[in-house]
Amino acid sequence: MRAFVIGNGYSLAKTNLELLQNDITFACNRISKIYDTTDWRPKHYVRAEEAGIQSPDTYREDFEIHKDCEIWANPYFFEFIDKKKGHLIRACPHYLDNFDEDTCPTQWHLPHYCSFGSTVNVAIQIAVTLGYGPIYLIGCDLGYKDNEPSHFTDEYEKGLTGLRPARYANMNTFMAHVNAVRSSPVPIFNATIGGELEVYERVDYDGLFEAPTNYCMG
């Protein structure tokens, strides 16, 4: 069965998420900031980024919004969720690595998820280990910029601190996707509308559904 892994890039603002209502979806981090424009909600919510870039209250709010999802989170975030409902991601130390260091991984190391790159890359691994495939990516644009909005809403970065420079955000994420191509036992396709991620075969997002539509958020 196919699954969609959803990044928070700028293209998500022109992606018809309503088409995903009947699909298995994995979303991450501050995805809730798009919920006032769509009735769609993810089946799985993944939180595997560096801890401490938001205030505890905003983390708590994010997890409360997703309490009905399957939640996957690093140990740091377990103080904000019901321990009986959350799936623990035992993050490896690769989340500290950068693409230009000798310790940068070159492949996944399942069954332990590799946390190098971004939460999206962890979500891809979770989807694969749950038996889903093929995997389709949307909202995975790259194109991070220093001190400029790089997500589907200008509100996304507000309140965030300690973000890595754009050079590292782009290259670390890119290399993590290269690792996914090398490691995944199932096909991964990029259905993102535009963007700069070219390591996967591109497919047309609307064309994945029986009734393709043209759509643009407000």
URCOR-V813846 format. One record per pair of residues at least 12 apart in sequence whose ideal C-beta (glycine too) atoms are under 6 Angstrom apart, sorted by the first residue. I is the first residue (numbers start at 1). J is the second residue. D is the distance in Angstrom with one decimal. If there is no record, write none. Layout:
i: [I/I]
j: [J/J]
d: [D/D]
//
This chain:
i: [1/2/3/3/3/3/4/4/4/4/5/5/5/5/5/5/6/6/6/7/7/7/8/8/8/9/9/9/10/10/11/11/11/11/11/11/12/12/13/13/14/14/15/15/16/17/17/18/19/20/21/24/25/25/26/26/26/26/27/28/28/28/29/29/30/32/33/33/33/34/37/42/44/45/45/45/46/46/46/47/47/48/48/48/48/48/49/51/53/53/53/59/60/63/63/71/72/72/72/73/74/74/89/91/92/92/92/94/94/94/95/97/98/98/99/99/99/107/107/107/108/113/116/117/117/117/118/121/124/128/128/133/134/134/135/136/136/137/138/138/140/140/141/142/142/142/143/144/144/144/145/146/177/178/181/188/189/189/190/191/191]
j: [132/134/24/127/132/135/20/23/25/136/26/123/124/127/135/137/27/138/139/120/139/140/139/151/152/139/140/141/141/152/139/141/192/193/194/195/139/152/152/217/193/216/138/193/215/38/40/40/209/40/40/43/42/43/44/46/123/127/42/46/119/123/49/119/156/65/153/155/156/152/217/69/70/66/69/71/72/119/123/73/77/74/89/115/119/122/119/76/160/161/162/80/80/80/81/86/87/89/126/86/89/91/113/115/112/114/115/114/115/116/115/116/168/172/171/172/175/179/182/183/183/125/176/172/173/176/173/176/180/184/186/186/186/187/188/189/191/190/191/192/192/197/195/170/196/197/196/166/169/170/166/166/199/199/199/200/201/203/202/203/205]
d: [5.8/5.5/4.2/4.6/3.8/5.7/5.9/5.6/4.8/5.0/4.7/4.8/5.3/6.0/5.9/5.4/4.5/5.5/5.2/4.8/3.9/3.9/5.8/4.8/5.9/4.6/5.9/3.1/5.7/5.7/5.8/5.2/5.4/4.4/5.3/5.5/3.8/3.9/4.4/5.3/5.8/5.1/5.6/5.7/3.5/4.6/4.1/5.6/4.9/5.4/5.9/5.4/4.4/5.3/4.4/5.9/4.3/5.6/3.8/4.5/4.1/5.7/6.0/5.5/5.6/4.7/5.4/5.8/5.8/5.7/5.2/5.9/4.6/4.0/4.2/5.2/4.6/5.6/4.4/4.4/5.1/5.5/5.4/5.7/4.5/4.1/4.9/4.0/5.1/5.8/5.1/5.1/4.7/4.6/4.8/4.6/4.6/5.5/5.8/5.5/5.3/4.9/5.8/4.3/5.8/5.8/5.4/5.5/5.5/3.8/3.9/5.8/5.3/5.9/4.3/5.2/4.6/5.6/5.4/4.8/3.8/4.8/5.3/5.1/5.1/2.4/4.8/4.1/5.5/5.8/5.9/2.9/5.8/4.2/4.6/5.2/4.6/5.1/5.1/5.3/5.0/5.1/3.4/5.4/4.2/5.1/5.0/4.2/4.1/5.1/5.3/4.5/4.9/5.6/5.5/5.4/5.5/4.6/5.3/5.1/4.2]
//
